[in-house]
């Protein structure tokens, strides 16, 4: 009897450990098709991982009350690698889809004319650089920014290559250079002083999104304890989210190829 009780207690404790540890798999994505990544890549990764829930880089407004894509309201929603692949998988497997993006993201962008102002700020900064009107330090910083700005020319061989630790290291460095150096350039160049308020908003918004998305992922891990979550997120956000989620207890971070 005593041995049976000990055995049952051991099994119960083991199950508690399993149930208490939630697996979170972050997959860095490209929204538009590439040679090395498309909607079939997303679908294949989902088949491999077999998640209990798939978290999408969308806010709740893109879903109906049953957490299916609201295609009636957003008929063009199935236009990215992530939405096409996840929708196909949900239709076949019945998996839960959930949003984890910051609420009201697109409305905020429109309200602040974010992308219009971002493009104008970059044009002004680049115009000064090309006219050789930046200080020596700022010119060197701009050249560094331009070196890391466009990584789409990197020859990724596969989604795994795109999500490798080497790529994450590069993107972490790129993020630092891009958001810290441009803020410094704008704040120290008199001819760019009209962009000082916006460049701070531009930089802080990037980091704020990462913090909020990480918090939402953590919250969903609590909603699905002991389950397996797969997160589809734009590749550039993955390094920041990994760093934030590593601090969370009860979450086991895994790469999709580990399944």
C-alpha angles and dihedrals in degrees: 000000000000091000091050091050091050090048092050091047090051092050091047093050090048091052090049090054091049093046092046096054113077118198115222119189116190115201116191110217145187114229094212126050118273130178089255099037135035141136091288088058090055092048093048091050091050091051090051098047097038094204125196090220135014118213116211129204090239133098124243095265090076092062133070123229090277092053095250120132109278096233092163091062095032107031092170094053094106092070104101132073091246099049094044094048095042093046091052091049093047092050091053102035104026092230121168116257119200135177122238102171123115109277116259094010098152094043089052091052092051094045092053095038082232103170094039091053093042091055092047092049091052092048091053093047093047092047090058091047093051091046089052091238098130122099115260093258093046091048090053090048091050091051089052091050091051091051093058100029100091114041095161088099090065109114102238111182098196145347088273091054089049090052097043124129088247091057091047090053091050093048092049090055091044091052092052094048095045101046100033100040098045091050089052092049094050094045094051101041113084092204089060097046091112088067098051096098093045097046089057090050090046093053098040092049091060093054093041091056091052092050093048094045091049090050091050091050090050090049091052089050087058091049090052103038114185091009133115118255124191116198120202107201137160108271096242091059095052099083092052093046092049090053093049096044094049087072092059120100119221093028122108112199115212138172119236093244090061090074 
